[in-house]
Amino acid sequence: MFTGIVEELGEIVGVEPSDGSVTLTVRGPLVTQDAVHGASIAVNGVCLTVVDAKDETFTADVIKETLDKSGLGALAPGSKVNLERPVRLSDRLGGHLVQGHVDGVGEIISREPGERWDVVTVSLPSDLARYVVDKGSITVDGISLTVVEAKADRFSVALIPTTLALTTLGHKKPGDPVNLEVDVVAKYVERMLGDRR
């Protein structure tokens, strides 16, 4: 479980394809400080299992299912990625509950720069629209954000200077893909209400 509060802007340093899967090597000095084989680290919002960690890098295997349902397949050496270690039970929950299970991939539609923040509009797969509401939570590339406005095929978020400086969303341009995870609480509520009918 994660919070969507990015700890570090890491970098892809290796991509090794193999039979439809990929082994990623990621540089992240902060998140590798206590990383061991089997640990979880979210990479752009996708929970990955550490295979090996050394010299401020870690490797993780990414299977075809994950490549098909996330934007990780588009990563190449030099790509910047948002990194977060799992939340500990003693930690404050600064963002919202994030599982690291991507629900779909959106695309940056537009950016409206402001003096202190940017408003970014992201396309929304139709099957996810029912879970996204104005002032609700959504995870974009692993970042916990508040929805400014939700529509049937898109939503907008306002990015503060810290988010712009310390995450991939400060660098993404229209046309770039982003991983989306909707609020898991909304999915459970829908399931419970559906079972009562």
Disulfide bonds with the S-S distance in Angstrom:
none
